Amino acid sequence: MSDLQERPNAVRRRLLSVSEAAQYLGISPGTMRNWLSMRRIEHVKVGRLTRISYAALDRYIADNTVRAEADV
């Protein structure tokens, strides 16, 4: 059995490149780099590489979601 079959969440836990993270959010890689430099999204430096976790992107989405008002 392969490693990914043994750990079904392994793909979900991997770190994304700047381009992959931008695609996940539907923005340009340049915008993602700007947001990272402004520290709007948590990220990890791996040597000179910048990586972003799915969890950090999901937190960003949750923190910036505008909730609908309840019908009164």
C-alpha positions in Angstrom: 0.0 0.0 0.0 1.4 3.4 -0.9 2.0 6.2 1.7 -0.9 8.3 0.4 -3.3 5.4 0.7 -2.2 4.8 4.3 -2.6 8.5 5.1 -5.7 9.8 3.3 -5.2 13.3 4.7 -1.6 13.5 3.5 -2.5 15.5 0.4 -4.5 17.9 2.5 -1.6 18.5 4.8 1.0 19.3 2.2 2.3 22.8 1.7 1.4 24.7 -1.4 3.7 27.0 -3.5 2.7 30.6 -4.0 1.2 29.8 -7.4 -0.8 26.8 -6.1 -2.1 28.9 -3.2 -3.1 31.7 -5.5 -4.9 29.3 -7.7 -6.7 27.8 -4.6 -8.0 31.3 -3.8 -8.6 32.4 -7.4 -6.2 35.3 -7.3 -3.0 36.0 -9.2 0.4 34.9 -7.9 1.4 38.6 -7.8 -1.5 39.3 -5.5 -0.6 36.3 -3.3 3.0 37.6 -3.0 1.7 41.0 -2.0 -0.6 39.5 0.6 2.3 37.4 2.0 4.6 40.4 2.2 1.9 42.3 4.1 1.5 39.1 6.3 -2.2 38.8 5.5 -1.9 35.1 5.2 0.3 32.8 7.4 3.1 31.1 5.5 6.3 29.1 6.1 9.7 29.8 4.7 11.5 26.7 3.7 15.0 28.0 3.0 14.3 30.6 0.3 11.0 29.0 -0.7 7.7 30.3 0.6 5.0 27.7 1.3 1.4 28.0 2.4 -0.7 25.4 4.1 -4.3 24.5 3.2 -5.2 25.2 6.8 -3.8 28.8 6.6 -5.8 29.4 3.4 -9.0 28.0 4.9 -8.5 30.2 8.0 -8.1 33.2 5.8 -11.3 32.4 3.9 -13.2 31.8 7.2 -11.8 35.1 8.7 -12.8 37.1 5.7 -16.2 35.6 4.9 -19.0 38.2 5.1 -21.9 36.5 6.7 -25.5 37.1 5.5 -27.8 39.0 7.7 -30.6 37.0 9.3 -34.1 37.8 8.0 -35.8 39.8 10.7 
